[in-house]
């Protein structure tokens, strides 16, 4: 199956050479997602709770483009600069994943791309592949056929060779 990619359109993707999310078969990988405000700045600077919700909303949008949802997420990795905010971050994570909790890791890091970012989140999802429609059944073959079409023996003159051996002896349905 060919990979499907989702791009967010930020200049970072072209500069760094990555995509927001990548689906290969049943697996979806979402790149580290920072709390971007969509205008080149940081959403809710310094607020771990709000930034966690923002990151998960960005992730959710990418998953939806690939036919999945947050319910399909099986793993999250949270990179946090301020461990004093871990409870607020955990609360936001639980609010989005409480009914379908993934495996998760929270790691303290020295810093992120912008100093007012408190969190960046990676995720992985697994969803069942889209079922393809079954191909149509081939028509049943009759015992006497040429090129897959039945021979109409009662249309051949008495005494002719059977099966037909010339174009004139074939019924017109066999002349493709």
ABEGO torsion letter per residue (X at the ends): XBBBBBBAGBAAAAAAGBBABBBBEABBBBBBBBBBAGAGBBBGBGBAAAAAAAAAAAAAAAAAAAGBBAAABABBBBBBABAAAAAAAAAAAAAAAAABBBBBBBBBBABBABAABABBBBBBBBBBBBBBBBBBBBBBBBABBBGGBBBBAAABBBGBBOBBABAAABBAAABX
